[in-house]
């Protein structure tokens, strides 16, 4: 039952790894097992989000208001982004963005960014997966550190 909760938390946009790994470790799941379950579940979100963005965009783009707003704001933002950052560092930037385990920097947001900026899909998958892997390492290390500190005082 706990493993199912870990998988679900890993796939939810708010908690992702930040909620699932601490829950798993606190529930007695071995840290390495918790890490792999959470990371793999969170990586599974990436193609699902890409699919829904492609599907929804295709349908919404036929609505004139959506088309106008999308073309005006998103395209302009894309051009500004590429002008200031360039496309050379997009792989590293996306990976590091997802790797920082803070709210709103996970696989969901990273996938939306990759989709909005029309980044190459294959590179985006790799960059996002590496970011999730790094975030998983950080969250696991922090969770184990906090658990050990609490064990000393309790």
SULGI-V237689 format. One record per residue. N is the residue number from 1. RES is the residue in three letters. SS is DSSP state (2 for helix, 1 for strand, 0 for the rest). PHI is phi in degrees with one decimal (999 if undefined). OMEGA is omega as a letter, one per 20 degrees, with the letter a starting at -180 (NA if undefined). Layout:
BEGIN
n = <N & N>
res = <RES & RES>
ss = <SS & SS>
phi = <PHI & PHI>
omega = <OMEGA & OMEGA>
END
This chain:
BEGIN
n = <1 & 2 & 3 & 4 & 5 & 6 & 7 & 8 & 9 & 10 & 11 & 12 & 13 & 14 & 15 & 16 & 17 & 18 & 19 & 20 & 21 & 22 & 23 & 24 & 25 & 26 & 27 & 28 & 29 & 30 & 31 & 32 & 33 & 34 & 35 & 36 & 37 & 38 & 39 & 40 & 41 & 42 & 43 & 44 & 45 & 46 & 47 & 48 & 49 & 50 & 51 & 52 & 53 & 54 & 55 & 56 & 57 & 58 & 59 & 60 & 61 & 62 & 63 & 64 & 65 & 66 & 67 & 68 & 69 & 70 & 71 & 72 & 73 & 74 & 75 & 76 & 77 & 78 & 79 & 80 & 81 & 82 & 83 & 84 & 85 & 86 & 87 & 88 & 89 & 90 & 91 & 92 & 93 & 94 & 95 & 96 & 97 & 98 & 99 & 100 & 101 & 102 & 103 & 104 & 105 & 106 & 107 & 108 & 109 & 110 & 111 & 112 & 113 & 114 & 115 & 116 & 117 & 118 & 119 & 120 & 121 & 122 & 123 & 124 & 125 & 126 & 127 & 128 & 129 & 130 & 131 & 132 & 133 & 134 & 135 & 136 & 137 & 138 & 139 & 140 & 141 & 142 & 143 & 144 & 145 & 146 & 147 & 148 & 149 & 150 & 151 & 152 & 153 & 154>
res = <UNK & UNK & UNK & UNK & UNK & UNK & UNK & UNK & UNK & UNK & UNK & UNK & UNK & UNK & UNK & UNK & UNK & UNK & UNK & UNK & UNK & UNK & UNK & UNK & UNK & UNK & UNK & UNK & UNK & UNK & UNK & UNK & UNK & UNK & UNK & UNK & UNK & UNK & UNK & UNK & UNK & UNK & UNK & UNK & UNK & UNK & UNK & UNK & UNK & UNK & UNK & UNK & UNK & UNK & UNK & UNK & UNK & UNK & UNK & UNK & UNK & UNK & UNK & UNK & UNK & UNK & UNK & UNK & UNK & UNK & UNK & UNK & UNK & UNK & UNK & UNK & UNK & UNK & UNK & UNK & UNK & UNK & UNK & UNK & UNK & UNK & UNK & UNK & UNK & UNK & UNK & UNK & UNK & UNK & UNK & UNK & UNK & UNK & UNK & UNK & UNK & UNK & UNK & UNK & UNK & UNK & UNK & UNK & UNK & UNK & UNK & UNK & UNK & UNK & UNK & UNK & UNK & UNK & UNK & UNK & UNK & UNK & UNK & UNK & UNK & UNK & UNK & UNK & UNK & UNK & UNK & UNK & UNK & UNK & UNK & UNK & UNK & UNK & UNK & UNK & UNK & UNK & UNK & UNK & UNK & UNK & UNK & UNK & UNK & UNK & UNK & UNK & UNK & UNK>
ss = <0 & 2 & 2 & 2 & 2 & 2 & 2 & 2 & 2 & 2 & 2 & 0 & 0 & 0 & 0 & 2 & 2 & 2 & 2 & 2 & 2 & 2 & 2 & 2 & 2 & 2 & 0 & 0 & 0 & 0 & 2 & 2 & 2 & 2 & 2 & 2 & 2 & 2 & 2 & 2 & 2 & 2 & 2 & 2 & 2 & 2 & 2 & 2 & 2 & 2 & 2 & 2 & 2 & 2 & 2 & 2 & 2 & 2 & 2 & 2 & 0 & 0 & 0 & 2 & 2 & 2 & 2 & 2 & 2 & 2 & 2 & 2 & 2 & 2 & 2 & 2 & 2 & 2 & 2 & 2 & 2 & 2 & 2 & 2 & 0 & 0 & 0 & 0 & 0 & 2 & 2 & 2 & 2 & 2 & 2 & 2 & 2 & 2 & 2 & 0 & 0 & 0 & 0 & 0 & 0 & 0 & 2 & 2 & 2 & 2 & 2 & 2 & 2 & 2 & 2 & 2 & 0 & 0 & 0 & 0 & 2 & 2 & 2 & 2 & 2 & 2 & 2 & 2 & 2 & 2 & 2 & 2 & 2 & 2 & 2 & 2 & 2 & 2 & 2 & 2 & 2 & 2 & 2 & 2 & 2 & 2 & 2 & 2 & 2 & 2 & 2 & 2 & 2 & 0>
phi = <999 & -67.7 & -62.6 & -62.9 & -64.4 & -63.3 & -62.7 & -63.4 & -61.0 & -65.5 & -96.4 & -85.6 & -66.0 & -82.1 & -85.5 & 44.1 & -70.8 & -62.5 & -102.8 & -76.0 & -66.9 & -59.6 & -61.4 & -61.9 & -66.7 & -65.8 & -86.1 & 97.9 & -74.5 & -58.3 & -54.5 & -66.9 & -64.7 & -58.4 & -57.9 & -65.7 & -62.0 & -66.5 & -65.0 & -63.1 & -64.1 & -70.5 & -67.3 & -61.8 & -67.7 & -57.2 & -66.0 & -64.9 & -65.7 & -57.6 & -59.7 & -65.4 & -62.8 & -62.0 & -64.1 & -66.4 & -61.0 & -59.1 & -77.7 & -71.0 & -64.9 & -76.3 & -88.3 & -59.5 & -62.8 & -61.2 & -59.5 & -61.7 & -61.8 & -62.4 & -64.0 & -71.8 & -90.1 & -70.2 & -62.9 & -65.3 & -64.8 & -57.2 & -64.6 & -62.8 & -59.3 & -66.1 & -67.8 & -86.2 & -96.8 & 84.0 & -92.7 & -71.2 & -104.6 & -63.7 & -61.9 & -67.9 & -61.7 & -65.7 & -60.5 & -66.3 & -60.3 & -74.3 & -68.8 & -76.2 & -80.5 & -118.5 & -58.2 & 71.4 & -125.2 & -93.7 & -64.0 & -62.3 & -65.0 & -61.1 & -66.5 & -62.2 & -61.7 & -60.2 & -69.7 & -60.2 & -89.9 & 53.9 & -73.4 & -57.2 & -60.7 & -62.2 & -63.6 & -63.5 & -57.1 & -65.2 & -61.2 & -65.2 & -63.9 & -63.6 & -61.8 & -63.8 & -60.6 & -64.7 & -61.1 & -61.6 & -63.2 & -63.6 & -64.5 & -63.3 & -63.0 & -64.5 & -61.8 & -65.7 & -63.9 & -65.7 & -62.4 & -68.7 & -65.3 & -63.8 & -64.1 & -68.7 & -89.7 & -105.1>
omega = <a & a & r & r & r & r & a & r & r & a & r & a & a & a & a & a & a & r & a & a & r & r & a & a & r & r & r & r & r & a & a & r & r & r & a & r & a & a & r & r & a & r & r & a & a & r & r & r & r & a & a & r & r & a & a & a & a & a & a & a & r & r & a & a & r & a & r & a & a & a & a & a & a & a & r & r & r & a & r & r & a & r & a & a & a & a & a & a & a & r & a & a & r & r & a & r & a & a & a & a & r & r & r & r & a & a & a & a & r & r & r & r & r & r & a & a & r & r & a & a & a & r & r & r & a & a & r & r & r & r & r & r & r & r & r & r & a & a & r & r & r & r & r & r & r & r & r & r & r & r & r & a & a & NA>
END
